[in-house]
Amino acid sequence: MRELLALGLTVVALGIFALVARSKRQGARALPPPPVQVDDSSEATASTPPSFEGARSAARAGTPREQRILDIEEREQTGRCLYCERPATRQVPQVMLVLSLFDRLYRKMNRVPANEWVIEVHPDVRHPHLLCDQHQPIARSYLEGHIAEEQASYAHYVEKQRRDMYEYISHGLDEKMLADANAIRGLDDKRGRRAKTLAANDTSNNVRTIGAAKIAS
C-alpha cells in the first residue's frame, strides 16, 4: 500500500514538474525581444524609428477631427468628463439601427424602408466612460432631437413627393404629352414652327407678286 502511494505521489510530482516546465517554455516564447542598444552616432540616430510621442505629434498635423480624436484619447486617461472636470462615470450614448421584420422583403422589392433608430445609454463595456452624470442626459437629448429632425425631414420629403406627383398628374403630364405631340408635328410649343414657316413663305410670295405687278405696269 505504501509503495502504491509513493508511486502515485511520484507520478503527480512528475506531472506538476512537466506542467511547470511547459509553462516556462511558453512564457519564454511570449517574451518580447531584448531591447536594442542605442548608438550615439548620427547613423544610429537616423535609423532609429520615431517614438510614440513623435508619431502622436505628427498625427496632430491632420484635420481638426483627427486632432479631436487624439484629445479624447488623452482625456480618457485622466478619468475626467470630456466637457467638465467632474469624474467620468457614464458612457457616451450610442444609436442603433432597428431593422424591420420585412427588411429582406423590402430589399427584394427594391423598396427603401424608413430607418428606425434606438438610443442605447449603456451600449457596451468596450465604450469607455467619458461623460459625467450631468452631460450624459444632455448628450442623449441632443441625439433625440437629431433623430426627431431626421424624421421630420423624411415626413417633409414624403409630403413634397406627393404634392409633386399630384402636380405632375394634373398638369405636368399633359404639358409633356402636348410638347411631344407638337414636336412630332413640327410645331412649336406656342404658335408652332409650321405656322411660322407658312407665314414666312406667304410673305415672300406676296413680295414676288407685288414686284411682278410693278414690272408689268
Rosetta constraint file for C-alpha pairs under 8 A:
AtomPair CA 1 CA 5 HARMONIC 6.28 0.50
AtomPair CA 2 CA 6 HARMONIC 6.06 0.50
AtomPair CA 3 CA 7 HARMONIC 6.05 0.50
AtomPair CA 4 CA 8 HARMONIC 6.12 0.50
AtomPair CA 5 CA 9 HARMONIC 6.20 0.50
AtomPair CA 6 CA 10 HARMONIC 6.13 0.50
AtomPair CA 7 CA 11 HARMONIC 6.27 0.50
AtomPair CA 8 CA 12 HARMONIC 6.24 0.50
AtomPair CA 9 CA 13 HARMONIC 6.05 0.50
AtomPair CA 10 CA 14 HARMONIC 6.14 0.50
AtomPair CA 11 CA 15 HARMONIC 6.16 0.50
AtomPair CA 12 CA 16 HARMONIC 6.19 0.50
AtomPair CA 13 CA 17 HARMONIC 6.11 0.50
AtomPair CA 14 CA 18 HARMONIC 6.12 0.50
AtomPair CA 15 CA 19 HARMONIC 6.23 0.50
AtomPair CA 16 CA 20 HARMONIC 6.17 0.50
AtomPair CA 17 CA 21 HARMONIC 6.15 0.50
AtomPair CA 18 CA 22 HARMONIC 6.08 0.50
AtomPair CA 19 CA 23 HARMONIC 6.13 0.50
AtomPair CA 20 CA 24 HARMONIC 6.21 0.50
AtomPair CA 21 CA 25 HARMONIC 6.32 0.50
AtomPair CA 22 CA 26 HARMONIC 6.28 0.50
AtomPair CA 23 CA 27 HARMONIC 6.03 0.50
AtomPair CA 24 CA 28 HARMONIC 6.08 0.50
AtomPair CA 25 CA 29 HARMONIC 6.40 0.50
AtomPair CA 26 CA 30 HARMONIC 6.37 0.50
AtomPair CA 27 CA 31 HARMONIC 6.32 0.50
AtomPair CA 38 CA 44 HARMONIC 6.98 0.50
AtomPair CA 39 CA 44 HARMONIC 5.35 0.50
AtomPair CA 39 CA 45 HARMONIC 7.20 0.50
AtomPair CA 40 CA 44 HARMONIC 6.56 0.50
AtomPair CA 40 CA 45 HARMONIC 6.81 0.50
AtomPair CA 41 CA 45 HARMONIC 6.38 0.50
AtomPair CA 42 CA 46 HARMONIC 6.13 0.50
AtomPair CA 43 CA 47 HARMONIC 6.28 0.50
AtomPair CA 44 CA 48 HARMONIC 6.10 0.50
AtomPair CA 50 CA 54 HARMONIC 5.70 0.50
AtomPair CA 50 CA 55 HARMONIC 6.39 0.50
AtomPair CA 51 CA 55 HARMONIC 6.29 0.50
AtomPair CA 52 CA 56 HARMONIC 6.04 0.50
AtomPair CA 53 CA 57 HARMONIC 6.07 0.50
AtomPair CA 54 CA 58 HARMONIC 6.14 0.50
AtomPair CA 55 CA 59 HARMONIC 6.14 0.50
AtomPair CA 56 CA 60 HARMONIC 6.42 0.50
AtomPair CA 57 CA 61 HARMONIC 7.14 0.50
AtomPair CA 58 CA 62 HARMONIC 7.98 0.50
AtomPair CA 59 CA 66 HARMONIC 7.74 0.50
AtomPair CA 59 CA 67 HARMONIC 7.46 0.50
AtomPair CA 60 CA 66 HARMONIC 7.13 0.50
AtomPair CA 60 CA 67 HARMONIC 5.20 0.50
AtomPair CA 60 CA 70 HARMONIC 7.67 0.50
AtomPair CA 61 CA 67 HARMONIC 7.65 0.50
AtomPair CA 62 CA 66 HARMONIC 6.01 0.50
AtomPair CA 62 CA 67 HARMONIC 6.63 0.50
AtomPair CA 63 CA 67 HARMONIC 6.37 0.50
AtomPair CA 64 CA 68 HARMONIC 6.08 0.50
AtomPair CA 65 CA 69 HARMONIC 6.39 0.50
AtomPair CA 66 CA 70 HARMONIC 6.65 0.50
AtomPair CA 67 CA 71 HARMONIC 6.32 0.50
AtomPair CA 68 CA 72 HARMONIC 6.20 0.50
AtomPair CA 69 CA 73 HARMONIC 6.33 0.50
AtomPair CA 70 CA 74 HARMONIC 6.27 0.50
AtomPair CA 71 CA 75 HARMONIC 6.10 0.50
AtomPair CA 72 CA 76 HARMONIC 6.09 0.50
AtomPair CA 72 CA 82 HARMONIC 7.16 0.50
AtomPair CA 73 CA 77 HARMONIC 6.80 0.50
AtomPair CA 74 CA 78 HARMONIC 7.16 0.50
AtomPair CA 75 CA 79 HARMONIC 6.98 0.50
AtomPair CA 75 CA 80 HARMONIC 6.68 0.50
AtomPair CA 75 CA 81 HARMONIC 7.74 0.50
AtomPair CA 75 CA 82 HARMONIC 6.63 0.50
AtomPair CA 76 CA 80 HARMONIC 6.90 0.50
AtomPair CA 76 CA 82 HARMONIC 7.98 0.50
AtomPair CA 76 CA 128 HARMONIC 7.61 0.50
AtomPair CA 76 CA 129 HARMONIC 7.71 0.50
AtomPair CA 76 CA 130 HARMONIC 6.39 0.50
AtomPair CA 79 CA 87 HARMONIC 6.07 0.50
AtomPair CA 79 CA 88 HARMONIC 5.68 0.50
AtomPair CA 79 CA 129 HARMONIC 7.82 0.50
AtomPair CA 79 CA 130 HARMONIC 7.47 0.50
AtomPair CA 80 CA 84 HARMONIC 7.31 0.50
AtomPair CA 80 CA 85 HARMONIC 5.71 0.50
AtomPair CA 80 CA 86 HARMONIC 5.78 0.50
AtomPair CA 80 CA 87 HARMONIC 4.55 0.50
AtomPair CA 80 CA 88 HARMONIC 4.81 0.50
AtomPair CA 80 CA 130 HARMONIC 6.97 0.50
AtomPair CA 80 CA 131 HARMONIC 7.62 0.50
AtomPair CA 80 CA 132 HARMONIC 7.87 0.50
AtomPair CA 81 CA 85 HARMONIC 5.94 0.50
AtomPair CA 81 CA 86 HARMONIC 5.68 0.50
AtomPair CA 81 CA 87 HARMONIC 5.69 0.50
AtomPair CA 81 CA 88 HARMONIC 4.44 0.50
AtomPair CA 81 CA 89 HARMONIC 7.99 0.50
AtomPair CA 81 CA 130 HARMONIC 5.26 0.50
AtomPair CA 81 CA 131 HARMONIC 4.58 0.50
AtomPair CA 81 CA 132 HARMONIC 5.44 0.50
AtomPair CA 82 CA 88 HARMONIC 7.77 0.50
AtomPair CA 82 CA 130 HARMONIC 5.89 0.50
AtomPair CA 82 CA 131 HARMONIC 6.06 0.50
AtomPair CA 83 CA 131 HARMONIC 7.57 0.50
AtomPair CA 83 CA 135 HARMONIC 7.62 0.50
AtomPair CA 86 CA 132 HARMONIC 6.18 0.50
AtomPair CA 87 CA 131 HARMONIC 7.71 0.50
AtomPair CA 87 CA 132 HARMONIC 5.91 0.50
AtomPair CA 88 CA 129 HARMONIC 5.48 0.50
AtomPair CA 88 CA 130 HARMONIC 5.05 0.50
AtomPair CA 88 CA 131 HARMONIC 4.68 0.50
AtomPair CA 88 CA 132 HARMONIC 4.50 0.50
AtomPair CA 88 CA 133 HARMONIC 7.71 0.50
AtomPair CA 89 CA 129 HARMONIC 5.53 0.50
AtomPair CA 89 CA 130 HARMONIC 7.10 0.50
AtomPair CA 89 CA 131 HARMONIC 6.24 0.50
AtomPair CA 89 CA 132 HARMONIC 5.26 0.50
AtomPair CA 89 CA 133 HARMONIC 6.61 0.50
AtomPair CA 90 CA 129 HARMONIC 4.81 0.50
AtomPair CA 90 CA 130 HARMONIC 6.35 0.50
AtomPair CA 90 CA 131 HARMONIC 5.17 0.50
AtomPair CA 90 CA 132 HARMONIC 5.70 0.50
AtomPair CA 90 CA 133 HARMONIC 6.37 0.50
AtomPair CA 90 CA 136 HARMONIC 6.78 0.50
AtomPair CA 91 CA 121 HARMONIC 7.13 0.50
AtomPair CA 91 CA 122 HARMONIC 6.58 0.50
AtomPair CA 91 CA 127 HARMONIC 6.50 0.50
AtomPair CA 91 CA 128 HARMONIC 6.05 0.50
AtomPair CA 91 CA 129 HARMONIC 4.38 0.50
AtomPair CA 91 CA 130 HARMONIC 5.62 0.50
AtomPair CA 91 CA 131 HARMONIC 5.85 0.50
AtomPair CA 91 CA 136 HARMONIC 7.22 0.50
AtomPair CA 92 CA 121 HARMONIC 7.23 0.50
AtomPair CA 92 CA 127 HARMONIC 7.69 0.50
AtomPair CA 92 CA 129 HARMONIC 7.14 0.50
AtomPair CA 92 CA 130 HARMONIC 6.40 0.50
AtomPair CA 92 CA 131 HARMONIC 6.30 0.50
AtomPair CA 92 CA 136 HARMONIC 6.44 0.50
AtomPair CA 92 CA 139 HARMONIC 7.38 0.50
AtomPair CA 93 CA 119 HARMONIC 6.70 0.50
AtomPair CA 93 CA 120 HARMONIC 5.81 0.50
AtomPair CA 93 CA 121 HARMONIC 4.66 0.50
AtomPair CA 93 CA 122 HARMONIC 6.96 0.50
AtomPair CA 93 CA 123 HARMONIC 7.25 0.50
AtomPair CA 93 CA 136 HARMONIC 7.06 0.50
AtomPair CA 93 CA 139 HARMONIC 6.89 0.50
AtomPair CA 93 CA 140 HARMONIC 6.09 0.50
AtomPair CA 94 CA 119 HARMONIC 5.80 0.50
AtomPair CA 94 CA 120 HARMONIC 5.18 0.50
AtomPair CA 94 CA 121 HARMONIC 6.46 0.50
AtomPair CA 94 CA 122 HARMONIC 7.95 0.50
AtomPair CA 94 CA 123 HARMONIC 6.35 0.50
AtomPair CA 95 CA 117 HARMONIC 6.28 0.50
AtomPair CA 95 CA 118 HARMONIC 5.53 0.50
AtomPair CA 95 CA 119 HARMONIC 4.51 0.50
AtomPair CA 95 CA 120 HARMONIC 5.81 0.50
AtomPair CA 96 CA 117 HARMONIC 5.56 0.50
AtomPair CA 96 CA 118 HARMONIC 5.21 0.50
AtomPair CA 96 CA 119 HARMONIC 6.38 0.50
AtomPair CA 96 CA 120 HARMONIC 7.05 0.50
AtomPair CA 97 CA 115 HARMONIC 6.93 0.50
AtomPair CA 97 CA 116 HARMONIC 5.91 0.50
AtomPair CA 97 CA 117 HARMONIC 4.74 0.50
AtomPair CA 97 CA 118 HARMONIC 6.50 0.50
AtomPair CA 98 CA 115 HARMONIC 7.27 0.50
AtomPair CA 98 CA 116 HARMONIC 5.43 0.50
AtomPair CA 98 CA 117 HARMONIC 5.91 0.50
AtomPair CA 98 CA 118 HARMONIC 6.90 0.50
AtomPair CA 99 CA 103 HARMONIC 6.27 0.50
AtomPair CA 99 CA 115 HARMONIC 7.41 0.50
AtomPair CA 99 CA 116 HARMONIC 7.21 0.50
AtomPair CA 100 CA 113 HARMONIC 7.87 0.50
AtomPair CA 102 CA 106 HARMONIC 6.14 0.50
AtomPair CA 103 CA 107 HARMONIC 6.24 0.50
AtomPair CA 103 CA 113 HARMONIC 7.16 0.50
AtomPair CA 104 CA 108 HARMONIC 6.25 0.50
AtomPair CA 105 CA 109 HARMONIC 6.30 0.50
AtomPair CA 106 CA 110 HARMONIC 6.15 0.50
AtomPair CA 106 CA 111 HARMONIC 4.81 0.50
AtomPair CA 106 CA 112 HARMONIC 6.57 0.50
AtomPair CA 106 CA 113 HARMONIC 6.77 0.50
AtomPair CA 107 CA 111 HARMONIC 5.63 0.50
AtomPair CA 107 CA 112 HARMONIC 6.88 0.50
AtomPair CA 117 CA 147 HARMONIC 7.33 0.50
AtomPair CA 119 CA 140 HARMONIC 7.58 0.50
AtomPair CA 119 CA 143 HARMONIC 7.65 0.50
AtomPair CA 119 CA 144 HARMONIC 7.81 0.50
AtomPair CA 121 CA 140 HARMONIC 7.82 0.50
AtomPair CA 123 CA 127 HARMONIC 7.31 0.50
AtomPair CA 131 CA 135 HARMONIC 5.87 0.50
AtomPair CA 131 CA 136 HARMONIC 5.73 0.50
AtomPair CA 132 CA 136 HARMONIC 6.26 0.50
AtomPair CA 133 CA 137 HARMONIC 7.32 0.50
AtomPair CA 134 CA 138 HARMONIC 7.02 0.50
AtomPair CA 135 CA 139 HARMONIC 6.15 0.50
AtomPair CA 136 CA 140 HARMONIC 6.22 0.50
AtomPair CA 137 CA 141 HARMONIC 6.14 0.50
AtomPair CA 138 CA 142 HARMONIC 6.36 0.50
AtomPair CA 139 CA 143 HARMONIC 6.37 0.50
AtomPair CA 140 CA 144 HARMONIC 6.18 0.50
AtomPair CA 141 CA 145 HARMONIC 6.13 0.50
AtomPair CA 142 CA 146 HARMONIC 6.17 0.50
AtomPair CA 143 CA 147 HARMONIC 6.16 0.50
AtomPair CA 144 CA 148 HARMONIC 6.15 0.50
AtomPair CA 145 CA 149 HARMONIC 6.19 0.50
AtomPair CA 146 CA 150 HARMONIC 6.27 0.50
AtomPair CA 147 CA 151 HARMONIC 6.24 0.50
AtomPair CA 148 CA 152 HARMONIC 6.14 0.50
AtomPair CA 149 CA 153 HARMONIC 6.03 0.50
AtomPair CA 150 CA 154 HARMONIC 6.19 0.50
AtomPair CA 151 CA 155 HARMONIC 6.21 0.50
AtomPair CA 152 CA 156 HARMONIC 6.19 0.50
AtomPair CA 153 CA 157 HARMONIC 6.17 0.50
AtomPair CA 154 CA 158 HARMONIC 6.28 0.50
AtomPair CA 155 CA 159 HARMONIC 6.19 0.50
AtomPair CA 156 CA 160 HARMONIC 6.08 0.50
AtomPair CA 157 CA 161 HARMONIC 6.05 0.50
AtomPair CA 158 CA 162 HARMONIC 6.23 0.50
AtomPair CA 159 CA 163 HARMONIC 6.24 0.50
AtomPair CA 160 CA 164 HARMONIC 5.97 0.50
AtomPair CA 161 CA 165 HARMONIC 6.08 0.50
AtomPair CA 162 CA 166 HARMONIC 6.16 0.50
AtomPair CA 163 CA 167 HARMONIC 6.19 0.50
AtomPair CA 164 CA 168 HARMONIC 6.07 0.50
AtomPair CA 165 CA 169 HARMONIC 6.12 0.50
AtomPair CA 166 CA 170 HARMONIC 6.03 0.50
AtomPair CA 167 CA 171 HARMONIC 5.91 0.50
AtomPair CA 167 CA 172 HARMONIC 6.39 0.50
AtomPair CA 168 CA 172 HARMONIC 4.01 0.50
AtomPair CA 168 CA 173 HARMONIC 5.48 0.50
AtomPair CA 169 CA 173 HARMONIC 5.47 0.50
AtomPair CA 169 CA 174 HARMONIC 7.74 0.50
AtomPair CA 170 CA 174 HARMONIC 7.50 0.50
AtomPair CA 171 CA 175 HARMONIC 6.16 0.50
AtomPair CA 172 CA 176 HARMONIC 6.05 0.50
AtomPair CA 173 CA 177 HARMONIC 6.15 0.50
AtomPair CA 174 CA 178 HARMONIC 6.00 0.50
AtomPair CA 175 CA 179 HARMONIC 6.08 0.50
AtomPair CA 176 CA 180 HARMONIC 6.27 0.50
AtomPair CA 177 CA 181 HARMONIC 6.17 0.50
AtomPair CA 178 CA 182 HARMONIC 6.12 0.50
AtomPair CA 179 CA 183 HARMONIC 6.08 0.50
AtomPair CA 179 CA 189 HARMONIC 6.16 0.50
AtomPair CA 180 CA 184 HARMONIC 6.21 0.50
AtomPair CA 181 CA 185 HARMONIC 6.28 0.50
AtomPair CA 182 CA 186 HARMONIC 6.00 0.50
AtomPair CA 182 CA 187 HARMONIC 4.76 0.50
AtomPair CA 182 CA 188 HARMONIC 6.24 0.50
AtomPair CA 182 CA 189 HARMONIC 6.50 0.50
AtomPair CA 182 CA 192 HARMONIC 7.64 0.50
AtomPair CA 183 CA 187 HARMONIC 5.67 0.50
AtomPair CA 183 CA 188 HARMONIC 6.81 0.50
AtomPair CA 183 CA 189 HARMONIC 7.94 0.50
AtomPair CA 186 CA 192 HARMONIC 7.43 0.50
AtomPair CA 186 CA 193 HARMONIC 6.23 0.50
AtomPair CA 186 CA 194 HARMONIC 6.21 0.50
AtomPair CA 187 CA 191 HARMONIC 7.50 0.50
AtomPair CA 187 CA 192 HARMONIC 3.93 0.50
AtomPair CA 187 CA 193 HARMONIC 4.45 0.50
AtomPair CA 187 CA 194 HARMONIC 5.46 0.50
AtomPair CA 187 CA 195 HARMONIC 7.55 0.50
AtomPair CA 188 CA 192 HARMONIC 3.66 0.50
AtomPair CA 188 CA 193 HARMONIC 4.74 0.50
AtomPair CA 188 CA 194 HARMONIC 7.64 0.50
AtomPair CA 191 CA 195 HARMONIC 6.78 0.50
AtomPair CA 191 CA 196 HARMONIC 7.48 0.50
AtomPair CA 192 CA 196 HARMONIC 6.48 0.50
AtomPair CA 193 CA 197 HARMONIC 6.10 0.50
AtomPair CA 194 CA 198 HARMONIC 6.08 0.50
AtomPair CA 195 CA 199 HARMONIC 6.04 0.50
AtomPair CA 196 CA 200 HARMONIC 6.11 0.50
AtomPair CA 197 CA 201 HARMONIC 6.23 0.50
AtomPair CA 198 CA 202 HARMONIC 6.14 0.50
AtomPair CA 199 CA 203 HARMONIC 6.26 0.50
AtomPair CA 200 CA 204 HARMONIC 6.39 0.50
AtomPair CA 201 CA 205 HARMONIC 6.25 0.50
AtomPair CA 202 CA 206 HARMONIC 6.22 0.50
AtomPair CA 203 CA 207 HARMONIC 6.33 0.50
AtomPair CA 204 CA 208 HARMONIC 6.34 0.50
AtomPair CA 205 CA 209 HARMONIC 6.15 0.50
AtomPair CA 206 CA 210 HARMONIC 6.07 0.50
AtomPair CA 207 CA 211 HARMONIC 6.09 0.50
AtomPair CA 208 CA 212 HARMONIC 6.13 0.50
AtomPair CA 209 CA 213 HARMONIC 6.15 0.50
AtomPair CA 210 CA 214 HARMONIC 6.33 0.50
AtomPair CA 211 CA 215 HARMONIC 6.44 0.50
AtomPair CA 212 CA 216 HARMONIC 6.22 0.50
AtomPair CA 213 CA 217 HARMONIC 6.26 0.50
